[in-house]
């Protein structure tokens, strides 16, 4: 076995090990709702891909049989990732029946290719002769696979950015680590699909090129290792409602409050923020604040969007910045660190504080203090 082949074998083994360990941790978690189940399903599909790769590469008999069973599962990766994102904004423990349409291609592949191929092997005859032609045209199926994964990557990106915009109406601080984890998962799918597309086209023209196989396996294994290492560190993302229904546009079309109700809500919010300072709670959400002022999420969102022409994210963080500036101007806080006062003001991280501060003042915290604060 050449050095290149040893490297490919090593990478596949690493990928299988990381994937298997990740699955053990995921199955130890007792979140068996749709969200958790789909995340496990994603790793199971990736594991099946690696097992297929290992069986084909090493020509192991029993693994080749498993490869026949698992080969069609790669058609599930794109749909599972897309449905995983959709499940983040739903509170449900049952998989919606209408979503089964996303598994049509996998079902057709199983019926047309997997089952007939297995029957041919067991019966030791040529009951389904067309299967041999299908198996011999792997490029055709790889192109279908790439097309499906790219399609679902596009759908996932659209859904993700719609969801990301809606978050500002629900949360006072966006969890950017969790958001980046979601975004990386989508772009990882895009990179894997485009790599496979390029390699399929090149090898279809010039034959098998081992270095290209190494590149493809390296990208897939890197993707799996990233998901396994960073994915398990992320907090479980659960949104309290469908964020898509809380965009600024949708909340200004319907009038949820009349003039008297707006005045009453404004009085409650002003009093609460002056006396109770709820913005100091780094985990403050729209739902929490609505409960504090005895209203509903939709009415509070409408008040912020239509009456104040802002969103929950900017509204609450405006109070945090003002609180920070009040503290930094007080001489007794001169010895406090900027980050310490930022945390005291309700911010969760240095990066989010710096980003929001510069957006609202036009300067970084350090530059602002140099120009405007004199003790």
N, C-alpha and C positions, 0 to 999 in steps of 0.2 A: 504494500500500500504506500503510495507516494505521500510526501509531506502535505500536499494540498488536500488529499483525501483524508488524511489523519486530522487535519484542521477542521474539515467539514464534519467529520464524525464527532470530534470533540465538541463543536458548537451545538450540534443537534442534541448531544447528551446533556450539555449544560442547560439548554432550553427545556428539555424534558424534566430535568431535576428541579429547576426553578418553578416551572409550571405545576409540577406535582406538589411541591411544598406549599405553593400559594393556595392550591385547591384544598389542601389539608386545613390550612388556617381559615379559609372561607367556609368550609363545611363545619368547622367548630363554632362559628358564629351562629347564633340562633335567630337570625332574621330570615325567615322562610317566606317572606312576601315576594311579590313579583320582582321588586328591585334587586333583592339579594339573589334570587334564583337566576335572574338574567345575567348577573355578574359572574356567577358560577358557570353558567352556560357558555359565556364568552371564553373563559379559560379552558373549559372542556373541549371546545372547538379548536382552540389553539393547540391543545395537547394532542388532539387527533391528527392535526396537520403534521406535528413533529413525529408522531408514531408512524404515519404514512411515509414521511421522508426517511426515517431511520430504516424502515422495512425495505423500501425500494433501494436505498443506497447500499445496504449490507446484504441484500438478497436473502434475507432470513425467511424461511418458508412460512412459519406460522404468523410472522409479522406481515408477510405479504397478504395473507388471508384477512388479517385485521385491516390492512390497507384498503382492501376491497370494501369492507364494511364502513370504514371511516372516510373514504375519499370524498363522498358527497357532502360530508358535514361542513366542508369549507364554504359551501353555499349559504350556510347559516350565519357566518361571522358578521357580514354587513347588516342583515336584519336584526340580529341580536343586539348589536351596538346601538342601532337606531331605536329599538324598542326599550333598551336600557335607559336612554335619555328621556324618552317619553314617560317611563315609569317613575322618574325622579320627581315629577310634578303631580303624581297621582297617589291617592291613598287607597290602595286596593290590595287584597291578598289573593285575588283570583285573576288569572290571565284572561283579558277580554276576548271573547270568541271572535270578534270582528278582526282581530290582529292576525288570525291564522292565515290570512291571505298572503302574508309576507313569506310563507313557507312553501309556496306553490312550486318554485323552481327546485327546491330540495326534494319535495315529494315526487315531482316528475322524474328527477334524476334517479331516485331510489327505485321507482316503479320500472323505468325504461332501461336503466343500466345496472344498478346494484343487484337487485333481485334476480334478473335473468342471468347475470354473470355467475352468481353463487349457484344457481340451479344447474348451469352448464358444468360447473366444477364438481358438484355433488353427483349429478347424474352421469358424468363422464361422457357426455355426448354433445352434439351441436344443436340442441333444441332451439336455441335462439342465436342463429348464425350472425345476425346483424351486430351483435354485441362486440364481436371481434373487430369489426370495422370501426365501431365507436371508440373502443379502447385504443385502437391504433391511431386515432386522430385526437391525441391529447391536447394539441394546440387549440382546437375548436372549443373544448371544454374550459381550457384556461382563459380564453378570451371571454367566454360567458361569465366565468368566475370574476374576472377583473371588472367587467361591465357592471355586474351586480354590486360588487363592493364599492365601486366608484359612485354608482347611483345612490346607494344608502349612505355613503359618506357625505354626498351633497345634501341629501335629506336631513342627515344628522346636523350638518353645519347650519342649515336654515333654521331647524328647530332650536339648536343651541343658541344662536344669536337672537332669535325671538325671545327665548327664555332669559337670556342674559340681560336684555333691555328691560324685561318685566321685573327682574330682581330689584331694581332701584325703587320700585313702588312697594316692596315688601320688607327689605332689610336695610338697616342703617349702616352696616359695614358689609361689603361683599367679601365672601371668603375666596380670595383670589387663588390660594393654593388649590382649593377644591375645583375652582373654575378652570385653572390651568391643567389640572388632572383630566378633566372632561375634554378640554380642547386638545390635549396631547393624544388622547385616545382616538379622537376623530382623525387628526392629521397623521397619526401612526397608520391608521387604516388606509389613508390616501397614499402615503409613501409606499406601503407594502404593495398596494394594487398597481401603482404606476411602475414600480420596480419589476413586478411580475409581468406586466404588459410589455415593457421594454425587452426583458430577457426572452420572453416567448417569441416576440417578433424576430429578434436577432438569431435565436437558436433554430427557428423555423427556416431561416435563410441559410445559415452556415453550419448547422448541426450542433451537437452538444459541446459546450465550452465550459470546462470545469470551473474556471475562475468566476464565471457568471453564476454558477450554482453556489459558489462560496459567498458571493456578494448577496444573493437572495437569502440564503440561510442566515448570514450575519445580520441582515436587516430584520428578519423575522425574530431571531433570537434576541436582538437588542430591544425590539418592541416588547417582547414577552418579559424580559428581565426588568424593563422600565415599569411595566404594569404591575409585575409582581412585587418589586421593591418599593415603589412609591404608592401604588394603589392601596396597599394594606395600611399605609400610614395615614391615609386621608380619613377624616371623620366621615361617617356615613351621611351622605347628603340626602336630606329629606325636606322638601318644601311643604309648607302647611296647606297649600292650595294650588290650583292651576294658575301659575304666574301669568300665563298668556292672557288671562281675563282682566289683568290689572294694568294694562298699558295706559299711558296718559290719554291716548286718543280715545280708547274705549270708555274711559271713565268720564269723559266730558260730553259724550253724546247723550247720555241719559241723566236726567236731573234727579239725584238721590236726596237732595236737601232743599228746603225752601229757605227764604231769607231769615226767618226766625230761628230755624234749626242751625243755620250757619252761624248766626250770632251766638247762640247758646254753645255750640261746639267750639267756637273761637275763644269764648270766655273760659271754658273748661281747660282747653289746651294751654292758653296763656297762664292761667293760674297754676296748672300742674308743672309747666316748665320753669316757672319762677320759683315755686316753693319745693316741688319734689325733685326737680332736675333728673327726669327719667333718662335723659340722653347720656348720663354717666354710666348707664348700664351698657356694656359693650355688646351684649347680646339682644339689645332691644329690637323688636320687630314690629311691623305694622299691626299684627294681631295683638301683641302685648299692649301697645299704646291704645288701640281701639278699646280694649277691655278697661284700661285705666280711665278713659273718658266716657265710658258707658255708651259706646256706639258700635257699629259694625265695621268690618274691614272695608267693605265697599263704600260706605258713607265717608269714612275717614280718608280713603284714597280719593274719592270724588272731591272732598273739601280741599285737599292738597293740590290735586291736579287742576281743577276748574276754578277754585276761588283764589288760591295762592300761586297758581301757575308754576308749581314745582313738583317734585316727587319726594317720597319718604326719605330716600337716601340723602339727597341734598339738604332737605329740611332739617333733619336731625344733626347731620354733620356741620351745618351752619352754626347750631348752638354749641357744638363741641369746640369749634374753632374760636367762637366768641369767649367761651369759658376759659380756653387756653390763654387767649390774649389778656383776659382780665387777670389771670394768675401771673403771667409773665411780667405784667406791669407793676405788680406789687413787689416792693423792695424785699420783703421777707422771703420771697421765692427766688431771689437772685442767685442763690447757691444751688438751686435745683437744676437738674439736667433737663434739656429740652425733651428727651424721650420720656423721662419720668413724669413730667407735666402732661405730656401727650397721653400716656396711659391713664393718668388721673382724670383726664378730660373725657375718657370713654373710648379712646382708640385702642385697637387690638395690636397693631404692629407699626413699626417705624415706616415701612414702605407706604402703607395706606395713609398714615398721617401726613407724610411729606407730599404725597400726590394730591390729597384733598386740600392741604394748606396752600400749595402753589396754585391750585385751580381757583381758590377763593380770593387769594391776596395778590397773585401774580409774582410772588417771590418765594424762595425757599425759606423755611423757618429761620435759619441762621442769618440770611441776608436781611430778612424783615426785622429781626431783633437788632442787628447792627445799625439799620437805618432809622428805626422808630422807637426803640426802647432805651431810655436814659435813666439811670439810677442816681 
